[in-house]
Amino acid sequence: MGRLDGKIAIITGAASGIGKATAGRVAAEGAKTVVADLNAAGAKEVAGAISAAGGEAIAVHADLADSDSVRAMVEVAVTTYGGLDILHNNAAATRLAATGDLPVSAADPAVWDEMMRVNLRGALVAIQAAAPHMIARGGGSVINTASGSGLTGDLRNPAYGASKAALISLTRYAATELGKSGVRCNAISPGFIVIPEKPGREAVAATMLRHHLTPRLGIPEDVAALVVFLASDESAFITGQNICVDGGLLAHQPFLADFREDQRL
């Protein structure tokens, strides 16, 4: 018996990375899973792999920048499976973060607007569309993928970081409003996660590992495991929280790595 037997889940950004791992894990735990992504072909491939492994899943094209598309995604889930219990708002404008998210002094307001439209407004609209269906089934779980970038400053990606900080705040507001109706809302803040679909970050990975408390970096399955817990009844008394999955990256003094490597100390 799976931990999510009888539940219906939507995972956004599920064609790759954290979303792909989460969709597979949620389905393996028994949930009927909607694999949603802007990359329709990738979503279809993931849904097919889930079905081949004995799970139940459908692929849905979803554009988080388009509110109508987000609402349609929820309606497909409800029409296909009869309700909704789990919403994992995982999709993000990673393309913008990689190419156009310039430092504050050079930031393009258009990039900021698009980042907020996808990362923040998309999650808001998804919650608005999903919550009534969850309430109709006696409750549910919303899980937002935030980021350690929303908790700290950096020299790059300020729009991405600001959107994730706002998403953490939105998580608490949603948890406050929906809690008495049985809908819980939590956020997950991953640290540096090694994504198989994004090779070529070895130099950055080596630097990041110096600052982790764990002997390895994170993988998508680390986040997926927490999503399953927060989606399950095992976490029934947890809401309004932001949980870091970062190997202890933000748990220590910033000079720890230097002290650790200084043999005089």
C-alpha positions in Angstrom: 0.0 0.0 0.0 1.4 3.4 -1.0 1.5 6.4 1.2 -0.6 8.4 -1.4 -3.1 5.7 -2.4 -6.4 7.2 -3.5 -5.0 10.7 -3.9 -4.9 12.9 -7.0 -1.8 15.1 -7.6 -0.7 17.8 -10.0 3.1 18.3 -10.4 4.1 21.4 -12.4 7.5 21.6 -14.1 7.4 17.8 -14.2 9.2 17.2 -17.5 12.7 17.3 -15.9 14.7 17.8 -12.7 12.9 18.0 -9.4 9.5 17.9 -11.0 10.3 14.7 -13.0 11.6 12.9 -9.9 8.6 14.1 -7.8 6.1 13.0 -10.4 7.6 9.5 -10.5 7.8 9.2 -6.7 4.3 10.5 -6.1 2.9 8.1 -8.7 4.9 5.2 -7.2 3.3 6.0 -3.8 -0.1 5.5 -5.4 -1.3 8.9 -6.5 -3.0 9.5 -9.8 -0.6 12.1 -11.2 -1.0 15.0 -13.6 2.4 15.6 -15.2 2.3 19.3 -16.2 4.9 21.2 -18.0 5.4 23.9 -20.7 7.4 21.2 -22.5 4.5 19.1 -23.7 6.7 16.4 -25.2 8.8 16.0 -22.1 5.6 15.8 -19.9 4.3 13.1 -22.2 7.5 11.1 -21.9 7.5 11.3 -18.1 3.8 10.3 -18.0 4.6 7.4 -20.3 7.4 6.2 -18.1 5.1 6.3 -15.0 2.5 4.3 -16.8 5.1 1.8 -18.0 6.2 1.3 -14.4 2.6 0.5 -13.3 1.5 4.0 -12.1 -1.3 6.1 -13.4 -0.5 9.5 -15.0 -1.5 11.9 -17.8 0.5 14.7 -19.4 -0.8 18.2 -19.6 0.7 21.2 -21.4 0.7 24.1 -18.9 2.1 27.6 -19.2 2.4 29.1 -15.8 2.6 32.6 -17.3 -0.9 32.1 -18.7 -3.6 32.1 -16.0 -6.1 30.4 -18.3 -3.7 27.6 -19.0 -3.1 27.1 -15.2 -6.9 26.9 -14.6 -7.3 24.5 -17.5 -4.6 22.3 -16.0 -6.6 22.0 -12.8 -9.8 21.3 -14.6 -8.1 18.5 -16.6 -7.0 16.9 -13.4 -10.5 17.2 -11.8 -12.3 16.0 -15.0 -10.0 13.1 -15.6 -9.7 11.8 -12.0 -12.6 13.2 -10.2 -11.0 15.6 -7.8 -7.7 17.0 -6.5 -5.7 16.4 -3.3 -2.1 17.5 -4.0 -0.7 20.5 -5.8 3.0 20.8 -6.2 3.8 24.3 -7.6 7.3 23.4 -8.8 7.6 25.1 -12.2 9.8 28.2 -12.5 11.2 30.5 -15.1 14.6 28.9 -15.0 15.3 30.0 -18.6 15.2 33.6 -17.5 17.3 32.9 -14.4 20.0 31.4 -16.6 20.0 34.1 -19.3 18.3 37.4 -18.4 18.2 37.8 -14.6 20.9 40.5 -14.3 22.2 42.1 -11.1 20.1 44.7 -9.4 22.0 47.6 -10.9 21.4 46.3 -14.5 18.1 44.5 -14.0 15.5 44.6 -16.8 12.0 45.3 -15.4 10.5 43.2 -18.2 12.5 40.2 -16.9 11.3 40.9 -13.4 7.7 41.0 -14.6 8.0 37.7 -16.4 9.8 36.1 -13.5 7.0 37.2 -11.1 4.3 36.2 -13.6 5.6 32.6 -13.8 7.1 31.9 -10.3 4.6 33.8 -8.2 1.4 34.6 -10.0 1.4 31.2 -11.6 1.5 29.6 -8.2 -1.2 32.0 -6.9 -3.6 31.1 -9.7 -2.9 27.4 -9.3 -3.8 27.6 -5.6 -6.9 29.6 -6.3 -8.1 27.0 -8.9 -7.1 24.0 -6.8 -8.3 24.9 -3.3 -12.1 24.6 -3.9 -11.6 21.1 -5.2 -9.4 20.1 -2.3 -12.0 21.5 0.2 -14.7 19.5 -1.6 -12.7 16.4 -0.8 -12.2 17.3 2.9 -8.8 18.9 2.5 -5.5 18.7 0.6 -1.9 19.7 0.5 -0.2 22.5 -1.5 3.6 22.3 -1.8 5.5 25.2 -3.3 9.1 24.9 -4.5 10.8 28.0 -3.2 14.6 28.2 -3.0 17.5 29.0 -0.8 17.9 32.0 -3.1 14.8 33.4 -1.5 16.4 33.4 1.9 19.8 35.0 1.1 21.5 37.6 -1.1 23.7 36.9 -4.0 25.5 38.6 -6.9 23.2 37.1 -9.5 19.5 36.2 -10.1 17.9 38.9 -7.9 14.5 38.5 -9.7 14.5 34.8 -9.2 15.5 35.2 -5.5 12.8 37.9 -4.9 10.1 35.8 -6.5 11.0 32.8 -4.3 11.1 35.0 -1.2 7.6 36.2 -2.2 6.5 32.6 -2.8 7.5 31.7 0.8 5.4 34.5 2.0 2.5 33.5 -0.2 2.8 30.0 1.3 2.2 31.3 4.8 -0.8 33.5 3.7 -2.4 30.5 1.9 -1.8 28.3 4.9 -3.4 30.9 7.1 -6.5 31.3 5.0 -7.1 27.7 4.0 -6.0 25.8 7.2 -9.5 25.6 8.8 -10.8 24.2 5.6 -8.3 21.3 5.8 -5.9 22.6 3.1 -2.3 22.7 4.2 0.3 24.8 2.4 4.1 24.4 2.8 7.2 25.4 0.9 10.4 23.6 0.2 13.6 25.5 -0.4 16.2 23.4 -2.2 19.8 24.3 -2.2 22.2 23.3 -5.0 20.6 20.3 -6.7 22.5 18.3 -9.3 20.1 18.1 -12.3 21.0 15.4 -14.8 19.4 17.5 -17.6 21.8 20.4 -16.8 25.4 19.1 -17.2 28.4 21.4 -17.2 28.2 22.9 -13.7 31.1 20.9 -12.3 33.1 23.9 -11.3 30.1 25.5 -9.5 29.3 22.1 -7.9 32.8 21.8 -6.4 32.6 25.3 -4.9 29.2 24.6 -3.5 30.2 21.3 -1.9 32.8 23.2 0.2 29.9 24.9 2.0 27.7 21.9 2.5 27.6 20.0 5.8 26.8 16.7 4.0 29.5 14.8 2.0 27.5 15.1 -1.2 25.3 17.6 -3.1 21.6 17.2 -3.5 19.7 15.3 -6.1 16.1 15.7 -7.3 15.1 12.6 -5.3 16.0 14.4 -2.1 13.3 17.0 -2.8 10.8 14.4 -4.1 11.1 12.5 -0.8 10.0 15.6 1.2 7.2 16.3 -1.3 5.8 12.9 -0.7 5.9 13.4 3.1 4.2 16.8 2.9 1.6 15.4 0.5 0.8 12.5 2.8 -1.3 12.3 5.9 1.9 11.8 7.9 2.4 15.6 7.8 -1.2 16.4 8.8 -0.1 18.8 11.6 2.5 20.7 9.4 1.4 23.8 7.6 2.8 27.3 6.9 6.4 26.1 6.9 9.4 26.6 4.7 11.7 23.6 4.9 15.2 23.7 3.5 16.6 20.7 1.6 20.1 22.0 1.1 22.6 19.7 2.9 22.9 22.2 5.7 24.1 25.0 3.3 22.4 27.8 5.2 22.7 26.3 8.7 26.2 27.5 9.5 28.4 30.5 9.7 29.5 31.7 6.2 33.2 31.3 7.0 33.0 27.7 8.0 34.5 26.3 4.8 37.5 28.5 5.2 38.0 27.5 8.8 37.6 23.8 7.9 40.3 24.0 5.3 42.7 26.1 7.3 45.0 23.6 8.9 46.1 26.1 11.5 42.6 26.1 13.1 
